[in-house]
C-alpha cells in the first residue's frame, strides 16, 4: 500500500502509467488491494483494469460507479474501449449497458463499429482515431493540424501520415521523417509525385485474419498499418503495441493447447470450469493410455518369459515421446511464425526425420550396450536398440506431420497434437519393442 501511495504522490497525473499501478496492486494482499483500489486516479480506472489479470477485473469495476468508469473509458482509444466493454459484458451485462449509455455518441458509434468484427479479424484490433490528410492540402497546414491534435492528446503514437483522396480512399502513407523534408509551401500531391512509389502504403483489410497482419508487421518492421474496407476506404489503423499483445496472446494459447488446457478456463478463478476443461483432456489421455495397454496385453506371454522387458519397456516409450515433443514443438512454433510455406512441408518433415533418425541411432547404441551388460543378454540389447531406432524415427515423422496436417485442415496445430503424438509413440514403441522381442528372443 505504501509503495502505491508513494508512486501516486510522486508522479504528476500525466506521468502515471497504468501498467506500473497494476504491478504495484498485484503485490498487495486481498485486504490491502481492496483499500488501494480507491487510490487509483479516476482517469485511469479502465486502463488499470485492463492491465491487471482478468481475475481482478470484477473487483475493480465493482468499486466504481458506471459514471466514473465511463469517464475513464472516454480517455481511452477506441480499440481499448471496445475490449473493456466486451469484458464487462461477460462479467455484468447490465452494468456494461449502463457504462455504455454514459459514453458520448461518438464513442458509442466507434465501439459498435469494432464489435461487429470477429475476434480473429483485423478490424477488431484497429483504432478508428486516425488523422488522414487530403492530397491537395498544403504540407504546412497538415503539420499544424498534426501539432494541434498532439497538443490536445487526441492522437497517440503518431509516426505516419495517411493521405486519402476526397472520397476517403487511402492513396499514400508518409512517414514523419519524410514529411519534414517536403516543401512546406507545396501540396502533398506535388511532393509525393516526385517519387510516388516510395509512398505506397502496406495495408490491411478489416476482414483480414489478424495472424496475416502480424506477419506483415514482422516482415516489413512496421510501427502502424492502415486498415481499409473492401473499397479501399480508410477505416483506422493498427499499431505495434496491439500487435505485441496479439503475439503474446497467441504464444500463451499455444502453450496451453500443447498442454491440453483451455486458456480462458485457466484465467478464470472458477475451479469447476478449469477442472472440467482439464478433465476432458485427461479423459482423452486415459483412452489413449488404454489403447497402449491393449498393445502390451497382446504380448503377455512374452513379458512373462522375459521379465527384463517390463523393466526396459518404459525407456523406449519415454524416449519416443520426448523426441516427438521436440519435433512437434518446433513445427508448431514455426507454423505460428509463418516460417513454413505451403510448399515447404516436405523439407520440414525430412529435417525432423533425419534428426530423429540420427538421435535414434546414437541412443540405440547406448541403450543396447546398457541392456546387454545389465541383463547379460546380447540379443536383448539388439531388441531395444532396434526398437529405439524405430520409435524415434516414427516420433520425428509424426511430430512433424501431425501439426502440418491439422494446419491443412484449418485446425490450430497446437490443439490435440500432443495427444495424437503420445498415442502414436506409445503404441509404436511398445509394439516394436515387444514384437521384436517375440521374434528374436522366443
Helices and strands as residue ranges (DSSP letters): H 2-10, G 13-15, H 18-26, H 30-36, G 37-39, G 42-44, H 45-51, H 54-62, H 66-73, H 78-91, H 93-102, H 105-115, G 122-125, E 132-134, H 139-151, E 160-164, E 170-175, H 176-179, H 188-192, G 196-199, E 203-205, H 210-220, E 224-228, E 234-239, H 240-258, H 263-267, H 271-297, H 300-305, H 308-336, G 342-344, H 345-375, H 378-408, H 417-441
